[in-house]
Amino acid sequence: MAKSGCIYGGTSTFKTTAVSHLAHYIAEKTGKATLLFSADGGGWAPCDEEVRAGMIRPYRCDTATIPLPILRKFSQGYWPENPEESDISRLNFVRVNWDEVGAIAVEGFTSIGTMLMRLCADRALDTGQEATSKFTQPIVVDGVVQHVMFAGNSKAHFNFCQNQLYGMTMNLTSLPVEYVLFTGLEKKTEEDGSSIMGVAVPGKAITNQIPTWVGDLIHAQDFAVPKTVKVPPPGKTLAQSKPEDLIDQVVMDTVCRYYFKKHPDPVTQLMFPAKPRVSHGAVRELERRMPGGYFEPTPDEGFDKYLKVIDELTAGRADSLKGWREKMDARLGRTKPVAVAVK
């Protein structure tokens, strides 16, 4: 089973940049490429360099296509042979060559969940309960009046989409890769009268369950930090201004922290879930190396650095336990059975 993780947070918290960091980590460790399955509308601009180099192989799942069979085959280890093809009828899915692929990145839980909910409503799918509040609206297309149907989501649609997300996750993490990374937005939901923070997905029933689906759960928390810069006076460009004419202006920079430990929201004080997938004996050492239970990603490194630390700690704990059986046998006076030749 592959190692897995989920990075969730607001927009502009460098989640796509984390995919590029993962790709570098996988390339260095295995010499293989990373598949990027994107359902987000923003694209993968932060990964353009890695895409051009072949380190990342992307595919954009357009909401105008039929996402259900695509998600199913993708999660079973298939990848489009012609990922640039926009015509779904010409898209050919073939088995992934695992000798060339070492990781999978999925962007993301939130977008895929929203895509599935939209599909259920637009197609008025009956997933145990029909779509609700169906109605049509007329529109003239090519001189002919057409009636376009609209509908709302039923409760069964929520259950259906949540099951699809769970099945996709379990399938992907069973594939023969080093790591599977999911991303998602954050949200607050109400459960039994209490407010819960977690990954944004359709409904609220699986908000508490998603952390159990993956190994590492990392919350991306952004902070606005004021910064003073020199700018031209109003009505002038930089080229028209002398150095002594420049004036101070305060701008807001975004600093992001990736928490692998539960922490409170700076405003509401509600707790964001987070956890590392590391042996119990290495938890304290991880927090010693990354005080506060977080690390700050930069354009050059971040999630890859975290994974390397996890690897080091895991290997160190394994080395410290070598020979424990021999020590216990010696303490208890047990000896290894003598091999007897069978004639």
N, C-alpha and C positions, 0 to 999 in steps of 0.2 A: 504494500500500500504506500502511496506517495505521501510525503509530508505535505501539509496544507496550511493555509492561513487566509485571513480576511483583514483587509485594511478598510475601515469605514470612517467617514467624516463628512464635513461640509464640502461645498465646491471650492476649488482653488486650494486644496490641501495636498497637492502634489502626488495624488494617487497614481496617475498615469506615469509620472516620473519614477515611482516605485517599481513599475513594470520594467522600465529600462534598467534599473538597478538589479532587479532579479535576473534579467537577461545576461548582464555582465557576470553575476555570480555563477550562473549556470554555465556560461561559456568558459569561465576560468576553471570550474570544478570538473566539468564533463566534456567540454569541447563541443557541446551541442547547442542547437538553436532553441528559442522559446516561441510557442504559438500564442498569439494574442487574439482572443475572440472578443470583439467589441460590439456592445449593443448601445453604448453611450453616443449621444449626438455630437459631442465635442471632438471626436476623432482621436488620433494618436500622435499629434504634433510633437509632444515631448520625446517621443520615441523615433522620430524620423531618421536620425543618424543610425540607430541600430537596425531600423527597417532597411535602409539603403545598403547596409553592410551585410544583410542576411542573417543577422543575429536574432532578429525578431521577424516572425512570419505572421502578418496580420490578416484578419478577415472581418469585415463589417457586416453584421447581420442586420439588414435593413428591415424596418418595421413594415414596409410595403410588401415584403415577401411572406412566405408561410413559415413562421418561426418554430412551430411545434415539431415537425419532422427534422428540421435543421438542428434544433437543440438535442433531439434524441440521438441522431447519428453522431453529432459532435461529441456528446458525452460518452458514446460507445467507442470512441477512438477513430473516428473518421474526420477527414479534413477536405475541403474543396480543392480539387486538382487545378481549378481555374478560379481562384478567389477574387479576381478582378471582374468576373462576369456578373453583370447586373440582372440578366435575364434568368430567373429561377429555373426555367425549363431547360436551360443549358448548363446549369451548375452540376458538376459531377463530383460526388464525394467518394474518396478512396481511403483505404487504410493508411494510417500514419506510419511512417517509417521511424520506429523508435530508436534506431541507430543514429538518427539525425536530430531527434527532438528530445530535450531533457527537462522541459518544464512547460506549463500551460498557465496563462493568465486570462482571467475572465472579468470583463468590465460590462456590467457588474450585476450584482444581486438586484439592485433597485431598478435598473433599466430593463432587465429581462422580466422581472415581475410585472412592471408597468406594461411592457409589450404584450405579455400574455393576457393581462386583464383587458387591454384594448382589443385584442383578437377575439376574446370571448364575447365582448359586447358588440363589436362590429359585425361578427358573423352570427350573433345570437345563438351561440353554441349551447346545446343542452348537455350539461355535465352533471346530470342528476337533478337539475332544476333549470327551467328555462330562463333566458334573459328577462329582465323586468322592464316595464314602462316602454314597450316598443311603439314606435311611431315613424311615420314617413314624412318627408318634405320634398316638394317638387323643385326641379331645376331644369332649365332648358340646356341641352347639350347637343351641338351640331344641328340645331333647329328642331330637335325632338324633346318633348317633355319626358323627363325621367323622374322616378320617385325613389329617393335615397332613404334607406331605413336606418334608424338610430335605436339604440337600446341601452339600458343600464345593466350593471353587473348584479347578479344574484349572489346569495350567500354561498351557493355551490361553486360559483366561479372562484371565489376566494380559496376555498378548500382545494379545488383543482389546481390552481396556480401554485399554491404552497407545496402541494405534492410534487408538482413538476420541478420546482426548485430543489426540493430534497432529493429527488431521484437523480437530477443532473449532478448535484454535488457528490453523492455517493458513487455514481458511475465514474466521474472524473478522478476522484481520489483513489480509485482502484486501478487506474491505468499505470503502466510501467514507466513513470517519470520521477524525477527527483523531487519536484515541488509543484503544487497547484495553488495559485494565488487568485483570490476573489477580491473585488472591491465593491463598495456600496456607499450610499449616503446614510446619514444618521437621522434618527427621528425619536420623538417622545410619544409613547403610547400609554394608555391606561389599562391596568390589569388588576382586577379585584380591588378597585378603589385606590390603587397606588400608581404613581407615575414611574414609567420604566424607560430608560434610554437604551437604544440599540440600533441595529441595522434596519434601514427602511426597506420594507417589503410589503406586498399587499396584505391588509388585515393586520391583526396583532397576535394571532395564535402562536406564531413561530418566532416572535421576537426573542423570547427566552431560549429557544431551541437552537438558533443558528450558532451560538458559541460552542455548542456540543458537536456541531457538524465538522468543525475545522480544528486544526491544532493551534496555531498562533492567532490570537485575536488582538488587533491593534487599532486603537482609536486615534485618529488624526485630529488634533486640536489646534486651531489657528488662533493667533493673537495679533492684534493691531499694534504696531510699535511706531511711535512718531519719529520722524527723521527730518532734519533741516537741510535744505538744498538751496543753492544759489540759482536764481532764475532772472530773466530779463524783466525790466519794468513793463507795466501794461502798455500795449501798443507797439512794442519793439520786439524784434527777434534777437536771438543770441548773436547773430552776425552783426547786427546794428548796434550792439551794446558794448561799451567799454567795461573792463573788469570792475572798475569802481562804481559803475551804474547798477550792477547786479544787486538784487535784494534777496533777503532770506524768505523762504516759504516752507511751511511745515507740510510734509506729505506723510501718508501712512503706509508703512511697509508691513507685509504679512510674514510673520514668523510662525513656523509650524512645529509642533512637538508630536512625536509618535509614541503614545503610551502603550506599554505592554502590561501595565498594572492598573487596576481599577483606580479611577480618580474622579473628583467632582467637577461638574460643569462650573466654570468661573462665575456664571450669573445665577443659575438656579440652585446650585449645589447638589443637583441630582447626580447619582453616580453613573459614569459610563463604564460598561463592562469591558474588560481587557484581560488577556492572559498570555503567557508564553508557553510554548510546548517544549519543555526542558525537564530533565530529571529532577526529582525533588531535592537531591543533594546539590544541584547547581543553581538553585533559585537565588540563594544569598550572594553567590559569586556574580551572577548576572546583574543583580542590583548594585553590587559594589562597582562593577565596571561601568554601569550606566545608572548613576545616582538619580533618584527620583522616579525610577521606573519608566523612563522615556529616553528617546534619542531624537536629535533634530536633523532631519534630512537636508541635504544641500543638493545643488545640481549635479555634483560629482559622486556622492555616495549617500547612503542612508540605509535602506532596507537590506542591501547586500552586506553592509557592515554588521548589522544585527544578525543575519544568518551565519556569518563567519564566526561571530562570538558564540552563538549557539553550538556550532560545530566543534569549536575548541573546547567548550565546557563539557559537551557530551563525550568527546574523546578522552578528556582528562578524567572524567568519572569512570569511564570504562577501564582505563589503565589502572586506576586505584583499586579496582575490584578484581584485577587479575590474580589468580592464585588463591582466591578465597576458599575454594573447595579443598585444595591441598592443605591449607592452614587448619581448616576445620577437621579434616581427617587426622592430621597430626595431633591436634589437641585432644581428640576423642580416642586416639589409639587405633584408628581404623587404617587398614592397609588395602591397596588395590588388589583385586583378585588376580591370581597367577594364571597366565594363559596356559592352557593344556592343549597339546597337539592332538588332533583327532586322526586316528589311523583309518 
